[in-house]
Amino acid sequence: MNRREFITTCAAGAAIAATSLPLMAEDAKPPLPDYRKFLPLRSRATIPDWAKNEISTALARYKAWKGDDETVSFPIITDVHSQLYDFPKDLSFSDSKMHTLLAQLAAEEANADFVADLGDIDLDLGVPITNDWPPKFRACTPEELMQRVAVQQALYAESKLPVLFAVGNHDHSRSRYSSAEFGSAFNVTVNQDKGFKLNLCPTGDYGYYDMPAKKTRAIFLNTSDDGYYGYSIAQLNFFVNALTTLPENWTAVVMQHFCIQISIGHWKSFPDTKAKRQEITIKIMEDFVAKKSGEMEGIKWDFSTGGKRWLAGCLCGDSHFDNYLKSNGVDYIISQGYGGIRDADMIPGAYKTAPFARDKQMLVDFVAIKPAKHEVKFFRIGMGGPERDRGYSYNA
């Protein structure tokens, strides 16, 4: 069994191996339901007191650290791995996808700049058919798949801020849901319906969001663009352009699902898991920081001119644990999120906060960047609390 086959389900707060789901025939997909039929959600969902408390205590730490400094701030929610294709009964927060509402509330309370969803909302979607543990699954129907997408759209539809979506390796429904469909449903529809403007690739599954007043560009990539993990040449050319056109005295921050520094992101059972063209992506970021030029596989870049520009780091999910590495001037940091992992698969230096109950706790990182001071700080909302706050300084 490889890591691709190791599918996590978080409805019961644990990771299970479920490798026997059959591929569904290539049926014509039914139309995507109109997510607006599920609205309003916020007025119907009772925000629990424990969530309000976790948000307020984390943001108090953030505000104390921020002081009078200008920051770019956003929550990261990642790896919710909710395989329930509909809303839970009574909109219960025991279903991890409901926590996307809580992340949005945290962002709005903090006057943040956007919300970052780093993928694996989980469109692989195995539907449990037994009550034993671990349960047996069947593949979802086309109607259930489309329902799951519409439900996730609805969860973000009332956000007062832009939402930047990174595609995860479990968001293609076993090759039945394309990156272009994901991009259209989320980065395009969820944001454009509210008037937020993102600079997107033609298929909408990667792009960037500019904050001119704060001289910051948030770039979000698709680490499953070419293969299970991988970048297409077209995407890397887009990435180079996003960095090359970064105005002088601006800061870029990169966000994606899979951590391409596999020394800090792999599972012990799968040490060779890697993304296609990850070496090129790493080299692009290293040369951006070092102000160098280069070429690989016909992809060319030249960062030797253009004045001072900075990279605040490469922020990732996927691994289901926290970790950090500075390599050749580039900072890589992993957010645990809601996914599960066996103790046997933990690697040295990685940290996971477990177990935790989703009906009583959040596990979201609130991220703040101080562009003028070249500092980044993660504040844990929920499980782990202040002990899981962490930060670093980037290329000054």
Protein Blocks (a to p, Z undefined) as FASTA:
>chain_A
ZZklmccdfklopacddfkbccddfddddddddfklmpcfklmpccdfklmmmmmmmmmm
mmmmnmmaccddddddehklpabfbdcehhiakbmklmmmmmmmmmmmnopabdcdebjn
opnopadfbfbdcdddddddfklmmmmmmmmmmmmmmpcbdcdddddfklnggoiacfkl
mmmmmmmmmmmmnopacdddfkopaccdddfknopacddddfklgojbdcdfklmmmmmm
mmmmpcghiacddddfbdcblmlmccfklmmgccehklmmmmmmmmmmnopaddeehiac
dfkggijaddebjcdehkopacdddeehiacdddfbjadcdfklpcehiacdddddfklp
ccdddddddfknopacdddehehijmlgccddddZZ
